[in-house]
Structure formats: C-alpha cells, structure tokens
Amino acid sequence: MKGRFRHWVKLIYGRTEPQLMGVWFALKYVEVFFLYPLLLSLPLPLAWKAFRVRAPWLFFKPSQKTLILEHLAQGTGEGAPTDRTLSLARRHAMFLSSIRLETQILLGSSPGKVDRAVRFEGLSLVDAAQAEGKGVMLLGCHAGPFYRAIFASARRGYKLHVITMRPEDARQGIWKDRVGSILYRKLLKKLEEEPNVQLQYVGGSLLGIPKALRRGEIVCATLDVPVGPGEQHSSHIRFLGRDCWFSSHLVRLASRLGAVCLPYVTHQEKDLCRIRIHPREIEAEQEEDEGLRVEVEMGHVFRVLENHILEHREQWWLWSDLGGFGSAPCPEAPGRPYKDD
C-alpha cells in the first residue's frame, strides 16, 4: 500500500512539476529578496536563529534529495544512505539554503556588521610571505561562507585577485536556478565595488595573475572542481574516495614565480565565519624538480581541503556534483589524496 501511494505521488508530481517550478520560483524570490532583508534588520545572531526555523528541504526537488543522500553516503564511505546520512543531508540542505541569506548579508549589511562576524587564523603566514616580497596563492574549496572571507580580507587592506566564474556561467551549483543567478550577479557587482578586489574570470585572460604575484599581491582561487583525466597541467588526486584530476596550473605558476601556496578553509559556526590559513608543504621547497614540487604542493593542498570537508561535511557546496568527480568510489572509506607516481 505504501509503495503504491509513493508511486501515485511521484506520478502526480511528474505531471505538475512545470507548474510547481513556477510557484517555487515565486516563493523563493519572495523569501530571498523580501523576507531575508527584513531578517537583516535584526542582529546577525538573531537573524540566523530566525532563519533556522525554516524546513531544511524547502524548495528541494525529490530527485535532489535522493542525489544528496547517495553522494553523502558514497563520499563519507558509508556505502548506502543511513539514518546518520539523512541527518547529515538535512543539515547540508539547510546550509545550501543559508548561502542565499549569507549573500544577502554581504549585499545589504554594513562592512562593520559583516567583519565583526569573521574570525581569522593564520594571517601571519600571509604577512610573513609578503614581508619577504613574495606573492601569495590562497587555494581553497567550495566550503563554508568563503565569500565573506574575501570581503573581510579585502577590508583589512589585503589586495586580492579573485578567480571566479563569469555571470553568464552562474547557472551552476548553488547558483543554478533563476534566483541564484540573480543573486550571483549582484554578488559580483558588490565584489567589483571593493577597492582591494580585482576579479579574474575563468575562461578569460588571466595575464593579470602573474603580474599580481610578482608585485607580492594575493591571488584567491578554489581548486575542488575536477578537470578531464590527463588534461594538461593537471594532477591525479585521490579525493573523497575517487580517482580525480585537478588543475595544477596555479600551483605551477606560483612555483615558477617564487610565490607561496597556502591552503585556506572556511566554515560557519552559528553566525560566525571562521577562516583558517594553513602553512605550505615544507617538502615542496626542497624539491629541485619543478614537476615533483608541484605534485607535493598539490597533494598537501588537497589533504587540507579533504580533511576540512570531512570535518564539516554539511558545509561543502558540491555534494550534488560528486558524480562528476572521477572514478566510481571504492568500497572502503575515502583515503587521503596522493601524488601520482
């Protein structure tokens, strides 16, 4: 009886989905562009508490829920969805929804209000590198409220060159629906208004990056989006239980220019954004061969990123996209990244 009921629900949903999408767009638009600005009239801790009253799976398609559950089970090495996975998936759904509120905080709140909710660890590593006249390559992943880290860093006086996707490519990941696309365009416009932020777009000319590193400035990029197997300037990495290839172009560029590669991670803790910058891999400095040096650096960066993702599993943006990350997962728990011999 239960199976038959589910069958009819899915059948009705399939036939009414186009109409539901229009209704969901209207509801999401009202929530994001009218309700969230009202919430932001409150102190941030209270605004976040009010936000968390909403249902985790609100506006998620049943197919999205199933995909998230499957990928969380695979990426965490559990094999099949369990009650623990379901609890994690609910927290992940809530976090993905909170990115919209986070973006509105960045768009509508005063710089002081935003910066007071940021905590840094490891900025001395950046300062030390720049004191020696070296450029800094900050390499992170799509985890936590990392856009807040960019704004807060720039407002502390750090000159940042941020590599990101173009507005027309915004229909990906968290920004893939129409509401997300509108928000992303607004976010980029806000970043462009920051005097210490220079945007560099993926797929465009990145000639400004070498110049910035030579001047001892900072380049920020995310590395956790895979490329095709064996693509030029890429490294073979074991990531979340899968054999993947990730671009090593930026690490290679930093190596040639004598810049310092520092992994950084962000996570949300109630209303706070915590940013941690990790030291570089010491072994990489000792390698005379550039290829080996790059592989050591890449292995170190991805160990940091993977450990962070597994520690704050609900806050990685890309669980829905895990199916495109290399080979099928192994039955054992995910291992640490390694360099290709």
Summary of the structure (lengths in Angstrom):
residues: 341
radius of gyration: 20.8
end to end distance: 55.2
largest distance: 71.3
contacts: 1046
relative contact order: 0.14
helix: 54%
strand: 16%
